[in-house]
Amino acid sequence: MSDFTDQEYSVDSGEPFELYEFTRGVWHSYLTTRKTEFWVHDLQIYEPASISRDKILHGSEIGKDALTITLPINHDLITEFLHTAPEDTVSVTVKKLHRGLTYADAVVIWKGRVIAGEPQEDETANLVCESIYTSMRRNGLRLRCELICQHALYSAACGANQPAQRVDDAISAMPSTTTLTMSSISGYDAGWFTGGIVETVTDQRYILSHSGNTLVISRPLASLYAGLTVALYPGCNRIMATCLSKFDNLDNFLGFPWHPTKNPFSISIK
């Protein structure tokens, strides 16, 4: 750290550059403002790119401390966000280093996640990123006493066996970017996959509705095409009967179906 500090505050010895790491699950993209590659090891090579950012803010309002990263619009990283944003969180870490120092001397100057991609008029595009501190803005008590289950389907709290529910089927046609027709799903009751998931090797989408051999997904997905075989996972309407009959998961059901529907504070006791 002392070597970094010496060069950072030096009048004429500093040669700063920045390292950008984008991560989504096991996928990584490493970019640098250097004109040449920066090797950490064989699996972590920061590629030179025309990448820049705006000023890093550290104000009292976390929501306003966003960071905008700019890249050429034809860069591979930008294409991940311009049409449809990935379902999974893409985290970004910005580090600063000086020429002549090692990677161990790099200092993290900003960390957060990408929330949107915005094309610009000058053949560039912006990645709008929010600070990691925004993830700390949570409600203290989020669960309430409700008739239906409050667990997210297939989450650890839900406990439903997702691999056991998997159904593989090929897309026979795509009448629209969000409508898929498939052959095998017509053998399931209408609505069986409503609220479920359609998954490719790299991405997934929420299923809005299922009827016959047709699925409607929440948003377009560029990797979908006619002939592709995808994984399907059935949805849940979060009621007790479905939890028992469809998933055999009643032990983890977090609903209160026998909760009184009349409020004693709003009706007469007579």
C-alpha positions in Angstrom: 0.0 0.0 0.0 2.9 2.4 0.8 4.2 2.0 -2.8 0.8 2.9 -4.2 0.5 5.9 -1.9 3.9 7.1 -2.8 3.1 7.1 -6.5 -0.5 8.3 -6.1 0.6 11.5 -4.4 3.9 11.9 -6.3 4.2 15.1 -8.4 5.8 13.3 -11.4 6.2 9.6 -10.7 2.6 8.4 -10.9 1.4 6.5 -13.9 -2.1 5.5 -13.0 -4.5 3.2 -14.8 -7.7 1.4 -13.8 -8.9 -2.2 -13.8 -12.6 -3.1 -14.4 -13.9 -6.5 -13.4 -17.5 -7.5 -14.4 -18.8 -10.7 -12.8 -22.0 -12.7 -13.3 -21.9 -16.1 -11.7 -19.0 -17.9 -13.2 -18.7 -15.4 -16.1 -16.1 -12.7 -15.9 -15.0 -9.8 -18.1 -11.7 -8.0 -17.3 -11.0 -4.6 -18.9 -8.3 -1.9 -18.4 -7.5 1.6 -19.4 -4.0 0.6 -20.2 -2.9 0.4 -23.8 -1.6 -3.2 -23.3 -2.9 -6.3 -21.6 -2.4 -6.6 -17.8 -1.8 -10.2 -16.8 -2.7 -11.4 -13.3 -2.6 -15.1 -14.2 -3.8 -17.2 -17.2 -7.4 -16.9 -16.2 -7.4 -13.3 -15.3 -6.2 -11.0 -18.1 -7.3 -7.4 -18.2 -7.9 -6.5 -21.9 -7.3 -2.9 -23.1 -10.5 -1.1 -24.0 -11.7 2.4 -24.6 -13.4 2.5 -21.3 -14.0 5.6 -19.1 -16.2 6.6 -16.2 -17.7 9.7 -14.6 -16.7 11.0 -11.2 -17.1 8.7 -8.2 -19.4 10.3 -5.6 -19.6 9.6 -1.9 -22.6 11.7 -0.8 -25.1 11.3 2.0 -27.8 9.9 -0.4 -26.7 6.4 -1.5 -29.2 6.4 -4.4 -27.5 9.3 -6.1 -24.0 7.8 -5.9 -24.3 6.0 -9.2 -21.4 5.5 -11.5 -21.6 5.6 -15.3 -19.1 3.6 -17.3 -18.8 4.3 -21.0 -17.7 1.9 -23.8 -17.9 1.8 -27.6 -21.4 0.6 -28.5 -20.0 -2.4 -30.5 -18.1 -3.7 -27.5 -19.1 -7.3 -26.6 -19.8 -6.3 -23.0 -22.3 -3.6 -24.1 -24.4 -6.1 -26.1 -25.2 -8.0 -22.9 -27.3 -5.0 -21.7 -28.7 -3.0 -24.7 -31.5 -5.3 -25.7 -32.4 -7.3 -22.6 -30.6 -7.1 -19.3 -29.3 -10.4 -17.8 -31.5 -11.9 -15.2 -28.6 -12.4 -12.8 -26.8 -9.6 -11.0 -23.7 -8.3 -12.8 -21.3 -6.9 -10.3 -18.5 -4.4 -11.2 -15.4 -3.7 -9.3 -13.1 -0.7 -10.2 -9.5 -0.8 -9.1 -6.7 1.7 -9.4 -3.0 0.8 -9.9 0.2 2.5 -11.1 2.6 1.2 -13.7 5.5 -0.6 -12.2 3.4 -2.0 -9.3 2.0 -5.5 -8.9 -1.7 -6.5 -8.8 -1.4 -7.0 -5.1 -0.9 -3.2 -4.8 -4.2 -2.4 -6.6 -6.7 -0.4 -4.6 -10.5 -0.9 -4.9 -12.0 2.6 -5.5 -15.6 1.6 -6.3 -17.8 -1.5 -6.2 -21.4 -2.0 -7.3 -23.7 -3.6 -9.9 -24.8 -2.8 -13.4 -28.5 -1.9 -13.6 -28.9 -0.7 -17.3 -27.3 -0.1 -20.6 -28.0 3.1 -22.5 -26.9 3.8 -26.1 -25.6 7.3 -26.9 -25.6 9.3 -30.1 -21.7 9.2 -30.5 -21.4 5.5 -31.1 -20.9 4.8 -27.4 -23.0 3.3 -24.7 -23.3 3.9 -21.0 -23.5 1.2 -18.3 -25.4 2.7 -15.4 -24.2 1.2 -12.1 -25.4 1.6 -8.6 -23.3 1.4 -5.5 -23.0 -1.8 -3.5 -24.3 0.1 -0.5 -27.8 0.3 -2.1 -28.2 -3.4 -1.2 -28.2 -2.4 2.4 -31.5 -0.5 2.0 -33.8 -3.3 3.1 -37.0 -3.4 5.1 -36.4 -4.7 8.6 -39.6 -6.9 8.7 -40.6 -8.1 5.2 -42.8 -11.2 6.1 -46.4 -10.7 6.9 -49.2 -13.0 8.0 -50.9 -13.8 4.7 -53.1 -16.5 3.2 -50.6 -17.5 0.6 -47.0 -18.7 1.0 -44.4 -16.0 1.1 -41.3 -18.0 0.1 -39.8 -17.4 -3.3 -40.3 -20.6 -5.4 -37.2 -22.9 -5.4 -35.4 -20.6 -2.9 -33.5 -22.2 0.0 -36.4 -21.2 2.3 -38.9 -22.8 -0.1 -37.0 -26.0 -0.3 -38.9 -27.3 -3.4 -36.7 -29.8 -5.3 -36.1 -27.8 -8.5 -34.0 -30.4 -10.4 -36.7 -33.0 -9.8 -39.3 -30.7 -11.4 -37.3 -30.1 -14.6 -38.9 -30.7 -17.9 -36.8 -30.4 -21.2 -38.6 -29.4 -24.3 -37.7 -28.0 -27.7 -39.1 -24.7 -29.0 -41.0 -25.5 -32.2 -41.8 -21.9 -33.1 -41.7 -18.3 -31.8 -44.7 -16.3 -32.9 -43.3 -13.3 -31.0 -40.2 -12.5 -29.0 -42.0 -13.4 -25.8 -44.2 -16.3 -27.1 -42.9 -19.8 -27.4 -44.7 -22.8 -28.7 -43.5 -26.3 -27.7 -44.8 -29.8 -28.2 -44.5 -31.7 -24.9 -46.0 -29.1 -22.6 -49.4 -29.6 -24.1 -49.6 -32.8 -22.0 -49.6 -30.7 -18.8 -52.6 -29.0 -17.3 -53.1 -25.4 -18.3 -51.2 -23.1 -16.0 -48.8 -25.8 -14.9 -45.7 -23.7 -15.9 -47.3 -20.3 -15.1 -45.1 -18.6 -12.6 -42.2 -20.9 -13.4 -38.9 -20.6 -15.2 -37.6 -21.2 -18.8 -33.9 -21.6 -18.7 -31.1 -21.8 -21.3 -27.4 -22.6 -20.6 -26.7 -19.0 -19.7 -30.0 -17.2 -19.0 -33.5 -17.6 -17.7 -36.9 -15.9 -17.9 -40.0 -15.9 -15.8 -43.1 -17.6 -17.4 -46.1 -15.3 -17.3 -48.6 -17.8 -18.6 -49.0 -21.4 -19.9 -51.9 -22.6 -22.0 -51.8 -25.7 -24.2 -48.5 -25.8 -26.1 -47.8 -22.0 -25.6 -45.7 -20.2 -23.1 -45.5 -16.4 -22.6 -42.3 -15.2 -20.9 -41.7 -11.9 -19.1 -39.1 -10.4 -21.5 -37.4 -11.3 -24.8 -34.3 -13.4 -24.6 -31.8 -13.2 -27.5 -30.5 -16.7 -27.0 -33.9 -18.3 -27.7 -34.7 -19.6 -31.2 -36.9 -22.3 -32.9 -35.3 -25.7 -32.4 -33.5 -24.9 -29.2 -34.1 -27.3 -26.3 -34.7 -25.5 -23.0 -35.3 -26.5 -19.4 -38.7 -25.7 -17.9 -39.6 -25.5 -14.2 -43.3 -25.4 -13.2 -44.7 -22.5 -11.3 -46.6 -22.2 -8.0 -49.7 -20.2 -7.1 -48.6 -20.3 -3.5 -51.6 -22.0 -2.0 -51.5 -24.9 0.4 -53.1 -27.4 -1.9 -50.6 -26.8 -4.7 -47.7 -27.0 -2.3 -48.8 -30.4 -1.3 -50.0 -32.0 -4.5 -47.5 -30.4 -7.0 -44.4 -30.2 -4.9 -45.0 -32.4 -1.8 -43.4 -29.6 0.2 -46.0 -28.8 2.8 -43.5 -28.8 5.6 -42.0 -25.5 4.2 -45.3 -23.8 3.4 -45.4 -20.3 4.9 -49.0 -19.3 4.5 -51.8 -18.9 6.9 -54.9 -20.2 5.1 -57.0 -20.3 8.2 -56.3 -16.7 9.1 -59.6 -14.8 9.9 -60.8 -12.7 7.0 -62.7 -10.3 9.2 -61.0 -7.5 10.9 -62.3 -7.2 14.5 -61.2 -3.5 14.6 -63.4 -2.6 11.6 -66.6 -4.5 12.4 -69.0 -4.5 15.3 -68.6 -7.2 17.9 -72.4 -7.6 18.1 
